[in-house]
């Protein structure tokens, strides 16, 4: 099993969510997060530009069986990209075990 974490633009969340559902990933968690990166967002107030160092993003945490890893990553890459600095990152790590709390069962079947 794999844990796929993605940090994306908030404006692309709906597109990413739809793309994940289209490939069969129907369960994941997400948070609104603030971070620092190469992109510097600026705000204009009364004709004066103000630079801020905090960037608003959405953080997705997705656990999938190994056979869903590639399609999940491709769906995120395709739907989250704008071609500009600040599109985000995808992090993939191994998951040792998953348990379903309700039944106590474990393994990859708990993800269905």
Secondary structure, DSSP 8 states (H G I E B T S, - for coil): -EEEEEEEEGGGHHHHHHHHHHTT----EEEEEEE--S---EEEETTEEEE-S-EEEEEEEEEE-GGGHHHHHHHHHHHH--SSTT-EEEEEEE----B-TTT--BSGGGG-
